[in-house]
Structures are given as C-alpha cells and as structure tokens.
Amino acid sequence: MALRTLADLGDLAGKRVIVRCDLNVPLQDGAITDDGRIRASLSTLTQLLDAGARVIVISHLGRPDGERKDEFSLRPVATRLGELLDRPVGFVPTTIGDATTAAVDQLADGEVLVLENLRFNPEETAKDAETRQGFADKLAALGDAFVSDGFGVVHRRQASVFELAAALPSAAGLLIERELDVLQRLTTNPERPYTVVLGGSKVSDKLGVIEHLLPQVNTLCIGGGMLFTFLAAQGHHVAKSLLEHDQIDTVRGYLERADELGVTIDLPTDVVVASAFAADASHEVVPADAIEESSFGANGIGLDIGPETAARFAAAIRASNTVFWNGPMGVFEFEAFAAGTRVVADALTEVPGLGVVGGGDSAAAVRSLGFRDDQFGHISTGGGASLEFLEGKPLPGLEALGWSK
C-alpha cells in the first residue's frame, strides 16, 4: 500500500486537523537550546494553515513518566512556534478534558493551538493496547482529521502515533514524506560510492544497522566510543576507554563478513586519549594500537578520533556520492574532543550527491558546532526511527498511514 499524503485528505478548510509533531527539543532553564525540530514542522503546519484548517498540534517533550512536570511543558515550544510561523499560536495546559475541548471549539479557520505534553498522560505510552486506544479516542474527538508528522516517533506504538491514525481520516505530513524519500534513497539502489559513518557510544546500539548495511555499502567508517570495541576485536588494548566486552565476538564477525563482501571497514589509526572524562582533562594523540602507551598508561580514556583518522574519513566522505552519518566521532560537548566530529561534519557539507546527518546526537552536534541545517543534504529528525528503518524493522507509525515496503 502507498503512504497516504495530505492530498488524500481533500479540502481541509474549516476542518479541525490534529497534527502529531515531534517537538521534543532540548531545554535549559526553560529556554530552547535547539529549535531544529520545531523548524522541521513548519512546512506541514504552514500548508494546513494556508488551506484554512484549524490546526491542533500535539507532541511529547522529554520523559515525564506520565506525570505533570513543569520542566517538560510545551508552553515555551508554543511560544517559539508562534515566532517562527509569525502568527499567534494558542496554548492550553491540558491535553484532553473540558479546558482542551473549549479551546479547540474557539479555533477559527487558519488558527493553531498547541496542547500540553502528551506524555503527561500515562495512557499515551501504555503497553496495553486497549488503554492506548481509550486515550486515542479522546484525542480523536477533538478533530476531523489526523496528520502524522513526527518522524522521530513513528517507530513507537503509542496512542498518538498508532491508534490515533486509525481513529480518524489520516495521512502523513510533508516532513514524514521527505524523511521516507531520503531513507529509501539510502537503501534502494544508492548512488555509489556509498559510505556510512557510525559513531556514538555503543556498538550494541548499531548492531542492526551494521548487519543490514554491510552488504549495501562500499565503506563503513567507525568512530565514537564504539570504535574501542572494534579495536579490542582486533586484539588491541584500549585502557579505560568505553568497551563492550560482550560484543567483541560479534564485531569480529562483522570484520570477517566485510572481508567476504569486499567492504572496507575503516577503523581509526590514531585516537585522542585523555587522563579523565572531563572538558579540561590532559590529553594527547596516540596510535590506535598503542593506547596504553600514552602518558596515562592503563588509566587513559579515548575521547575522540585522531587528526589522521579524521582526515581519512573526510576524504572518503568527499569521494562518495551517498553518505549516511549517525553518531559523533568523540565527546563533542567538550571542545578539546570535538575536532573529529567537526572534520566529519565539514566533509559532509561537500558531498556531491546525497549527504545525510542521521538525527539524534549527530544533529545536535552539527548545530552546536556552528553548522547550518541548509549546509547538508538532509538532517533527519528521527535518529531512532532512521536507524530502525535502515535495519529493516517495521515502523508502526508508518504502517498506520498505509505504508509498507
């Protein structure tokens, strides 16, 4: 079946349209530190508002565990959304109930209202389908149609993602359409050379992606904390660097499989080793196969790929026509250990074909390092959803909209 799109909903003028966005933005002292996900929602919301719909925005923020917690309120998100849309945006501090119903009833054509955090309601993420359905039915009573545009949650079987899509005439928003198009280009006859760059802390978070992509890619570059498990699989000592002992045999299997397939797994040849996990820690660059020979000995901890490795990864990226990158190369939050991530990000801005930043920490990294979204071919809004798609897993939120592989 084909994905249902906005065109399938027909004329929406005067209709109450519930839009499930992913506005799970980072906050610090009540201020939004990265509004990328809000910006990503603008195209769908603008199209609906221009069509005369009465738009009701729903989203989650953080993990309040089914309780009302002021630090996870969507109020500052509603304020920022109004600034970006350049029009008034209403906010109601409830998700369902009489106050919400009254606020929705007051909406006029072309107006928008943000409801409070979905996850203040434990039913949203309940494991029991009947409980989720009851919550979805209450949400559905607020609208005439449903648009799913929170790509970052389509891999979740949650009330506002799955059950609500079945309770109302539903379709995917423009953001989900765009994300799906990019992911299909990464998995269906990608233009070669095809390079995947994986980082982040744990190999275990990327097992499915590695397994699924190995037969498809030309080069797989490994950085971040996960690199040390690969080094250990080659027989190298990694001092106190992050290491998943239980994944060493699995990683050895990947190295052997890559050899059989003729795929290059490019591992770091140098790393930045520090005396401690701290922004001001003493550090030095050492060969990747001699980490314990640094001045910190067996107490050293690897916190970034080295400059030689970064330059080699960058060269592979620039020489590729398709690149997918997920996971920082080091502890980019500390300036002393951000160089590897910065070099990789810079190279990705120069990919002649499709260069994709795979959401999550990667998206946060490029923005915190001063890169603009429009410098990249695509920045995904859904790290976990993107990875599960690339692993070949079913995504309930897409299947609820009629999509199937």
N, C-alpha and C positions, 0 to 999 in steps of 0.2 A: 504494500500500500504506500501511497505517496504522502508526504508530510502535508498536513492541512496548513494553509497560509492565511494571511489576513484577507486576501481576496475571496476566500471561501466563506467568510462571514457576511458578505454582502454589504448593503448600506447600513452604516452604524450611526448615522445621525440621530441624536436623541436617545440612543441606546446606552444603558449602563454597562460599561465594559470593565471587568476586573482584570488587571494586568499583574501577573506574578513576575516581579523583577528580582534580581539578586543585588540588593543594595547593602550587602554585608561589608561595609567599608571600615577601615581601621580608625579608631578614635583615640585621642589623647587629651585628657582633661576636658572631655566634651567637644573637642574640635576635631573635624575630619582631617586626617593627615594625607589621604589619597582618595580623590573623588573619581577615580577611573571607572569604577563600576556604575556610578551614577551617570557619568557621561555616556557610557555604553548603552544606557537605556533610553537615551534621548530620541533616537531616530524613530523607534516604535511609538513612544508616547506622543511625539510631535505629529506623526501621521494620524494617529487616532483623534487627537485634539482638533487637528485641522479638518477632519472628517465630521466634526460636530458631536463626537462621542462624549459621554460623561464618564470620565476615567477614574477608576478606583484602583490605586496602587497598593499592592500587598508585598511584603518581603519579611525576611528574618534579619537579625543582626546579632552576631555573637552566639553564645551558648548560655542563655539564662536558665536552662533546665526547667522550663515550664512554669517559671515564677516571674512576677513583675519585678524588674530591677532597673532603676532609673538610668544606670550607666549604659543600658542596652536599648534605650528608647530611640525610635526612629525620628523624633522631633527635629534634631539637627540635620538629618538627611532630607526631610521635607523642606526645611529652610534652604538648603543648598540646591535642591531640585528646582525650587522656585527661582533662584538666581540664575541657574543655567537655562531654564525654559523662558526666562524673562516674562513671567506671568505669575499671578498669585497661585499658591498651592496650599490647599487646606490640610489640616492635620487633626485627627481625632485620637485621643489617648486610649482607645479601646479597639479591639479587632472585631468583635461581634457584640450584639446586645442592643438595647434601646438607643443609646447615645450614637452608636455607629449607624444604625438604621436612619435615625433622624438626620444625621449629617449627610448621608447618601441621598436622602429624599430632597435635600436642599440644593443638590448639584444642578447646575444648568448646563446646557449644551456647551461643549468646549471648555469645561472646567475640570479640575483634577483634585483629588483628595487622597491623602496618604493615610492608611490605617496603621495602628500601632503594631509593634513586633509580633509576628505570627507565633514565635516560639515562647511568648508569654503564656501560651495556651498549650498544656501538655498533650492535648489531643493531636496537635499538628504532627508530632513525631512519634506518636504511639505505635507500638509494634502490632497491636490488634487492628485489623482492617476495619472492623465494624466501628470502632472508636474513631478512627480517622474519617470514615465515611460520614459519621454524625457531624463532625466539625466541618467537613467539606460542604455538607448540605446547608449548614448555617451560613457559610460564606456565599454559596451559590444563590441563596435567597436575596443577596444584595445586588445581583447583577442579571443582565440579559445574555451576556456572552463572556467568554474567558479567553484571554491571550496569555500564553506561557512564553515568557521572555527571559527567564532566569536560567541561563545555560549552566551556571555553576551548581545548580541543584537537580538537574534532570536525571542524574544517576541515583537520586534518592526516591524511595517510595514513601512520600509524605503527602499529607492531606491536600495541601495547596499545589502540589506538583502532579500527583497521580489521580486521586479521587475527584478533585475539583474539575479536572479536564473532562471527566465522563459525566459530570452533573450538569454541564452547560454546553451549548454550542461552542466549540473550542478550536483554536488554531495557534500556530507558532508565530512569534513576533519576528521582526527583522533581525534582531541580534542572534536568535537561535538559527535562523536561516543562514546567516553569514558564518557562524561557527561551524555548522554542519557542512557547508560548502568547503571550508578550509580543511576540515578533518578528512573529508572524502578525497580531497586532492593529495593529502598526505598518505593515504592508504590505497588509492586506486590509481595505478599507473603513474606514480610521481615522476616528475621530470628529473632526470639524473645529470650529474652525480647527486646522490641523496645522502645527506649527513644528519645524524641525530646526536645531539649533545645532551648528556644527562648528568645532573649534579644532585644537590640536596644531601641530606644527612645519611639516609639508609638505603642500602641495596634492596632490602625487603619491600620498600615502597615502590620499587620499579621493576620487580621480577616479571610481572605480566607483560609490561611494555617491552622489556628486553626480549622476552620469549617470542612475542608476536612480531616485533620489528626486525629481528635479526635476519630473517630470510628476505627482507624487503630493502634494506639499506646497503649503501656502499661502505660507509664509515660510521662507527659509533665511538664518540669521544666521551670519556668518563672523567668527571671531576667531582668536587664536593666531598663530603665526608664518606660517601660510598666508595671513593677511589681506594681507600685503605684496605677494604675487604678484597678488592681485586689484587692489590699488591701482595696481601697475605696469601692469596691463592697462588701467586707465583713464587711463594717461598720467602718473601721479604719480611723483615721485622718492621713494625710500624710504631714502636714505643707506646705512648699513651693515646695515640690517635684513635678516633672512633672506629670500632671494629665489630662486625657481627660474625662471631665465630661460627654460628650455626649456618651461615650462608656461604662459607668458604668452598665447600664441595659443589654447591650449586653454581657458584661463579666459575669454578674450574670447568664445569660442564659447558658454560657459555663460551669460554675461551676455546675449548675444543670444537664446539659447534661452529663458531665463527671461522675457524681454520678450514673446516669441511666446506663451508659455504663460500669461502673466498672473501669474507667480510673483514675489514680492518677494524679491530678494537684498539683504539688509540688511547693508551694509558699514559699518565704523567711521567715524565723523566726527571722532573725536579718539583719540589714542594717547598712551601714556606712553613717552617717549623717554629713554634713559639714555646716559651717557658711555661705559659699558662693560658687558659681561656679567658683573656682579658684584652680590652682595647689597647692598653698601654704595655702589653707584655713584650719582653725582649724576643726578637725573632731573627731568623736567618734562612737563607735559601740553601737547600742541600739536595743532592741527588736522591731520587725517589727510592733507590735501592740501598740507601745508606742513611736512613732517617735517624737511627740510633747513634750515628757517628757525629751528629750535631753536637754543639757545646752543651746541650741539655741532656744528652745521653738518653737513657731509657725513660726519662721523665718528659721528653719533648712531646708536643702535640701538633699535628699538622692542621693548619687552618686555611690554607689556600694552595692552589696550584702555583707552580713557579713561573717565572717570566719566559723561559724557554718553551715550556708546555703551552702557555697561553698563546705565544706567537704561532706555534704549530697548529693549535686548534683554530686560531683565527684564519690561518692560511687555508685550512681545509674548508672552513665555512665560506670564505670568499670564492673558493673554487667550485662551490656547489650551486646547483640550480634549485634545490629544495633543501631546506634546513628546518628541523624542529628542535627547539631547545627547552628543556624543562629542568629547573634546579640550579641554584647558584653554584659557582665554582669554589667558593670559600665563604668565610663568615663576613659577608659584605657589609653587615651592620657596623663593623669595626673598620675604619679607614685603612689601617695597616694591612688588612687582609681582604680588601675589595678589588685589588688590581686584576686578578684573574677574571672575575665576573665582568669588570668594566671592559677588558680587552675583548672578551667573547661578545658582549653586547654591541660594542662598536663594530665588530666584524659583521654582525647580523644586520646592521643597517646598510651594508654594502652588498648583500646577496642579490645577484642579478635576477633571480626568479622569485620563489616564494620563501620568505623567512618568517617563521612563526615563533613567538615567545609563548611558551605553554602555560601561562597563567600562574596563579598562586604566588609563591616566593619569587619566581622569576620576574613576574610583572612588577611586584613591589621593588625588586632590586633595580630594574632599569629606571624606574621613576625616581627612586631615592638617589640614584647616581646621576640624575640630571638629564636623562634621555626623554624625548617626547614620544608619545604614542605613534604619531604620524611618521616617525623615522623608521618604523618597522612595517613589514608586510602585514602582519596581524599580531595583536596581543590578545590571547584568549582570556575570557573572563572566568573560565572554569578549569582550574588545574586538575582536580579530581575527576571531573566529568570527561575532560580531554583524555586523561590517561586511561580511563576505563573504556572509552571509545577505541583508543589505539590498541587496547588489549583484546578487543573484540567482544567485550561484555555487552549484554543488553542494557539499554538505558530506559527505565520505566517511564520517565517523563517525556521521552520522545515517542515511545510506543503508544502512549496515551493520546498522542496527536496524529496517529495514523502512520507513523514512520516505521519502516523495517528495512533491514539490509537486504 
